[in-house]
Amino acid sequence: MLRFYIPNMTCGGCASSVTKVLLSVDPQAVIETYLAEREVIVDSSLGETPFLTALSSAGYPDKQ
């Protein structure tokens, strides 16, 4: 399980966009978004690097 904190995920539209970006990396991933916490949990067999790259490219950089 991968956990990302995304401070600029502030609305449902953002959460939807983040989910879409993450699924573009791994369509089989299970994505859980927690808008109030601005957190996303990804269950995938891939490592975090491709997800971080995709999030950053989409304007949603992860802040550890």
C-alpha positions, 0 to 999 in steps of 0.5 A, spaced: 500 500 500 502 506 498 500 513 501 500 520 498 499 526 502 496 531 496 495 538 499 492 541 493 486 536 493 481 540 496 474 538 492 471 532 489 473 534 482 480 534 485 479 527 488 476 524 481 482 527 477 487 524 482 484 518 481 484 518 474 491 520 474 493 514 478 489 509 474 492 511 468 499 508 471 495 502 473 488 500 471 488 495 476 490 499 482 485 500 488 484 507 489 481 510 496 481 518 497 480 521 503 478 528 501 478 531 509 485 528 510 487 530 503 490 523 502 490 517 497 491 510 498 493 506 492 493 498 493 498 496 487 503 492 485 507 498 482 512 502 486 511 509 488 515 512 483 511 512 477 505 514 481 509 520 484 511 522 477 504 522 474 501 526 480 506 531 479 505 532 472 498 533 473 499 538 478 498 534 484 505 533 487 505 529 493 508 532 500 511 527 504 
